[in-house]
């Protein structure tokens, strides 16, 4: 199983980081978790394309995590020539979001159907809304969902993916909670969106400081990883985004609380389990 960080950015525009998303490649099964800005280009860089996707998993409906889902839907439709269904899983509200994306694409869909004889249907998107503790299979990958905490955003979900004896926990935006512990327990890799609390607290911007109450800090992510017996802690969605020269500082901060491997990097950083 490969974990590809297809987007390590945040809502803050960054020329070097796409919006939040993570790609799982388990044999021929490709699963995308979230779809932030630029995700389709990063998928191409990571050896995948929307047409290869067996499923898209959505953690929550914050715009930075879903703003490029329409690109995934359209590209999947065009590349499959309308002959494949894109399966999307997410918390309640996901179906309405997808329906509204389809409405926004209505003109484009009409143009393409008129222009291409082989396109006779609009994009086929099958949405499954999940409740916490639900589990299902995507081909030979077993997926479990659990509730996370990102209030006032509700509901939010994280995911545990198991394949061939390897386990990855992709938990999205959240503070430490029981759901994260359940998902990450004993995982080979725990992927956590993180902020640097010490740096965010210094900002004079009140709106920016608001993120302190619903994101895990680097220290908290490391403490979670240690508490539940994770092998690797993978940091993503880093705020404020570090330069490569600053990576050791972030790793050192986590390593003070977690003895396992700490992974931090640019978009397309890949962890093989």
NORJO-V952408 format. One line per field, one symbol per residue. phi: phi as a letter, one per 20 degrees, with the letter a starting at -180 (. if undefined). burial: # if it has 16 or more other ideal C-beta (glycine too) atoms within 10 Angstrom, else .. A space follows every 10 residues. Layout:
# NORJO-V952408
phi->???
burial->???
This chain:
# NORJO-V952408
phi->.dddefadeb ffgbfdcffg acdddcmeed cddmbfgnff ffggfenbbg fefeadddea dfgfecfdff fffffffffe lmdcdeecda fgofffffgf ffffegffgf gfffedffed cfgecddded dgnfcaddld dedcdbfdcb gefbeccdcd dcblndccdd dmfaegagff gffegmffbc ecfccegfef fefeeffffg ffeccfegff ffffgffdmf ecddeblecf feegfeggff ffffffcbee fddbaegmgc ddd
burial->########## #..#..#### ######..## ########## .##..#.#.# .######### ##.####### #######..# .#...##### #..#..##.. #...#...#. .#......#. .##.#.#.## .#.....#.. #.######## ..#.###### ###..##### #######.## .###..#### #######..# .......... #..####### #####..#.# .########. ##....#..# #.##..##.# .####.###. #.#
